[in-house]
Amino acid sequence: MWEVTNPRQPQAQTLDASSSFLAYTDSLREFVAVQPSGTFDAPRLFGKIPNQNLHALNSDGKLNLVIVTYPPFQAQAERLAQHRRDYNGLNVAVVTTKQVYNEYSSGGQDATAIRDLMKQVYDRNPDPVGNRGYLLLFGDASFDYKSSPYNDASQQPAWWVTRAPFKTTSNFNAANQDFVPTYESRESFQPVDNFSSSRDNIEGLNSYSSEDYYGLLDDSEGEWIEANVGNFEATDIGIGRLPVRTPINDRANAAQAQQVVDKLIAYDSPASFGKWRNRITLTADDTDAEKTNEFATESETIFAVNITSREPAYNLRKDYLDLFPQVSVAAGQRSPAAVAAIDEALEQGSLMIGYTGHGGREAWPMSRLSRFLRCWRSITKTASPFS
């Protein structure tokens, strides 16, 4: 046992028969325990690190937006940053995950490094309420938020791809691409719902991932209690993510990132203006099993009423599944009329498309309504909705 409060003068501690010792102090002291007979990983060389100084960011307090990007996406992140400078008049900084890790987490891939960077930027903002800052995460995330030791395939050692338990199929790897990490709650092993007993799983309700962690920046915040009772913390900056990724086994391919930036720039061009920007489409699943119209009611009472009262300039279009006839097929209930209505809304364009109900990654209401992939093919490049 060593005291390393002063790393230049480590001091061995005398242990008693139970391998314990007492440390009397009125200030913070740091200790490290070492097992001399243990085995330790050999240091690995990842290459030289060029000079950088992210600690100088926002020294004038005028920075509006920070873009944290996976290194191969940096050129596209810079394109977007320049567009925001020219079109929105924002002051933008682009940094790579590698740069953030090197400066805020000793090179280790750690979500807290991103939060610490934003804490520094936030503290230097003289008016964080009136001049709210923004963070854009440029790259997809994964439940395995440490899936690459350096987040850069060119620096990846050979042993990494054979590590357990991730020595699996290419399909698994396709769903497990981690470019810019997200925050995971401390209790990350409990399922959200425990169907073997009941849906009321208190532990599971606290198992989630979230970007909010990067925006809890006041001096009293950062630990994130993660309780579903008591005082709730509010984010101090706006946070968004472009979940772009690369093809399998081609970790330097930025084609998808380029497509997304192309769309964002086109979205701000005069050619994209039109009546569709004043249209909001609301959709909702049916609730045949419960014989109620619960989802349509929620859409009406939560969204429709508030949009109409607070933003009356918008035109509401409502395509609730309960409004359309359904037909029985071998795979279950289907509603071709509802599919046609939603496809029409997408083709005509809507500023926002809101959906309330069941669904998954590939489809809305158990495939009864309309598959995502089919929907998105109907969207024109200059009339892309928020959903």
N, C-alpha and C positions, 0 to 999 in steps of 0.2 A: 504494500500500500504506500503510495507516494502522494505527497502534497505538491501540486503543480500550480499553485496560485501565481507564483512567479516562475514561468517556464524556464528561465535562465538559472534558477536555483532550486531544483526539485529536492524535496526532503523526505527521506524514508520515515515511515511511522512505525512506532513500536506497538506490536499487537500483544494482547493478553492471551491466556490459554484458550479462550473461546474465539480467537482471531478477531477480536474487536478492539476498538480504541475510542477514546473520548477526545473531541475537539472543542475547546472552549474559545469562542470568538464573538466579537461584536461587529464583525464585517464579513463579507462574503469570501469564503475560501473554497478552493477547488481541489478535489482528490481524484486519483485514478487507481483502480485495482488491476494488477497484472498477475497472471498465472505463469511463472517462469517455465514450467514444464509443458505449457500449452503450445499449440501450433498456430501460426499466424500467416495470413495471406501475404505473398510476396508483392511488393509494389510493382505496378505496371506502368510503363511509359506510354503516354498518349500523344506526346509531341510537345513542341514549344507553344507557349501561349503568347500571342501578340499583345502589345500594350493596349490598354483600354481604361476608360475612366467613367463608368456609369454613375459614380458618386457625384459627378459634376452636373448631371441632368437636372434641369429646372432650377438652376442657380439664380435665374432672374425671375422665377415665379410665373412665367408666362406660358408654360407648356400646357396644351389642352388635351392631347391624345398621345398615349403610348401604345405602340404595336409590338407585341412580343411574338416572334415568329420562329418556326422551325427553320434552321439555316438554309436548306435548299429552296425555301419559299421566300427568301429575303428579297430577291429582285422584284417579285410580284407585290410584296408588302411595301416596298419602296414606291412602286407605281401607284398603289392606292394612297400612300401617304402624300405623294405629290399632288394627286387629285384633290385630296382633302385640303391641302394648302391653297391650291388654286381656286377651287370651287367654293369651299366653305370658309376660307380664311383662317384655318386652324393652324396652330403650331404643333407639329407632329414629330415624334421621335420613334425610330424603328430600332429595336434591339433583338438579338437572337437569344434563344434559350441558352445556348452555350455561353454567351457573354454574361447572362444573368447568373447562371450557376457558378461561373468562375469567380464572380465578384461578391456574391451574396450567400453561397453555400459551399465554398471551398471546392468547387468543381463537381459536387454531387448533384444528381437530379432530384430537386426538392421543390415542391410547390410553394413552400414558405419563402423561397428565394424571390419568387415573383411578387408575393405579398410584401416582402421587405422593400423591394424596389419601389412599389407603388406607395408605400408608407413614406418613403423619402420624398417622392414627388409631391404627395399630398401635403406634407408638412411645410413645403416651400411655397405652397399656393397661398397668397395673401387673402384670398376671398374664396374659400372652397365651397361656400354655399351659393354665392352669386355667380361664380365662374366655375361651375362643376367640371371636374376632370373626367377622362374616359380611358378605358383600357380595352384594347382589342386583342384577343388571343387568336393568332393566325395559324391554325392547324388543328386537326382532330385530337381527341383525347381517348383514354381507355380506362377500364377498371383496373388494369395493370399499369399504374402510373409510373412505375420504374422499369418499363419494359425494354429500355435501351440504356446502357450505362452512361452514354455520352450524348444520346439523342442525335447521333450522326453516324450513318452507316460506314463512312470512310474511316472512322476511328474505332469501329466495333471489333473487339478481339474474337478470334475463332471460337473460343469456348462458349461464347454467349448464346449462339444458336442451338447448342445442344444441352442447355441448362434444363434441369427439372424444376417445375413440372410442365414447362412450356415446349417440350420436345413432342409436338403433336402435328396435326395436319395443317396444310396450307390454308384450308378454310378457316381454321381457328385464327391463324395469323392475320387473315384478311379482316377479321372482326376485332383485332387486338392491335391496332396501330395507334401508338401513343406519340404524338408530335409535340404538343404543348399540354402539360398535365393539368388535370382538374383536381379539386380538393375532394377527398373522401372522408366521410364521418368516421369517428373512432370505432363505432360498432358497424363494421362493414361485412360481417359474416352472416347476420340474420336476414332471412328473406323478408321482403316488404310485407307479404301476407303469408300466414301459416295456414294453408288450406287443410292440413291434416287435422286441425282442431277447430280453429275459428279464424275469422278475418281480423279479429282484434289482437294484433301482435304488437305490443308496445315497443319491444326491442326493435322489431323490423321497421317500425315507423321512424326510427332514428337512423336508419341505414340508407345513405343516399350519397350522391356526389353533387357538388355545387360549385359555381364560380363565385358565389357571394363572399367566400373567404377572402378573396383578393381585394374586396372593397370595404372590409371592416378595419378602418384605418385610424380611428381616434386612439388616444393614448391608453384608454381603458379597454380597448378591444384587441382582438387578435387570437385570444384563447378559444373563443366561440364555445360556449357552454353546451350547445346542441340540445338544450332542454325544450320540451314542448309546453312548458309552463314558465311563468315568471317573466322577467324582462327580456324583450326581444331586441336584438341589435339590428340596425339599419345600415345598408351600404352607403358609403360616402362618395362613391364615384359610379358612373355608368360602366357596365361591363358587358361585352359581347364576344362572340366567337364565330369565326368562319371555320366550320369543321371539315376543311379540305384535307385530302389524304393522297397517297401515292399508290400506283399499282403495286401488286404483290411483287416482292423481290426487285423493286426498282425505286429505291428510297430517295433518289435524287430527282425524280420526275415531278415537275411543277405544272404539268398541263392542266390539272383540275384547278389549281390555284389561279392560273392565268384566266381560265374560263370565268371563275367567280369575279375576279377583278374587272374583267371585260364587262360583265353584267352590271356591276355596281357603277362603273363609269357611264355605261349606256343609260342606266336608270336616271341619271342626272342630266341627260341630253334633252334638248327641246323636242326631239322626235318622240320621246316617251311621254310627253304631256298629253292630257286628254281627259274625257269625262270619267274614265275608269278610275282616276285618282280620287274621285269623290264618291266612289262606290265601295261599300263594305258588305261582304257576303257572310251570312251566318248559317252554319249547317249543324245538324244534331242527329244523333243516333235515335232509334226508337227503343222502346222498353217493353216489348211484347211479353217477356217473361213475367214482368210485374204488373202488366195491364195498366200502365200509367204512361204519361208523357213527361216523365221526370226530366229528361235531358233537354227537350224543347222548352220546358218551363224554366229550367236553369238558364238556358241561353237567352230567354226573353227577360227574366227578372234581373240577371246579372249584367248582360251585355247590351241587349237591345234598348232597355229603358235608360241606361246610363249614356249610351251613345246618343240617343235621341234628345235627352235633356241637356247634355253637356256640349255636344258637337252636332247641332241640328243641321249644319251645312252638308253633312254626309247623307247619301242615299243608301238605305238599308235594303238588301235583298236577302230573303229568308228561304233556304232550301232545306227544310227539316224533313227527315225521312218519314215522319208520321203524316206528312201532307200528301204523300204519293202512294199509289196502290202498289202492293207487293204480290209477287207470283211465287208459287212453290216449284222448285226444281229439285233434282236429285241431291244437290249439295245444300239445300235448305232454302230459306226465303231470300229473294232477290227483288230489287226495285230498279228496273231499267229506266223508268221515268226519272227517278232521282239521280241516277248516273248521268242521264242526258242533261238534266238541269244544272248539275254541278260542272259538267264539262262545258256547257254553254257559258256559265259564269267565268270560268277560267279563260275561255277563248275571248270573251268580250273584255276581260280584265277587271280586277278588283284590287283596290289598295290593300285590303286585308281580308283574309279568309279565316274565320273562326270556326272551330269544330268542338262540340261537346259530346262526349260519349266514349264507348269502348274503341279499341284499336290497337295497332302495333306498328312495327317498323315498316311493314310493307303495305298495310291496308287500313282503311277505316272500317267500322263495325263488323269485324269477323269476316271481311271480304264481301259483305252484303251490299255495300254502297259503291265504292269505287277504289280501285287500287291506286296507290300513290304514283307509281311509275306511269300509269296511263294518264292520270291527272296532269302531271308535270309536263308531259309531252304536248299538252294543249296550251301551255303558257307561251306567249310570244316573248321575245328577248327584251322588248321595251315595256312590257306590262306585267312584270313579275310581282306577285303579291307577297305580303308578310302572312305567315300562318302560325 
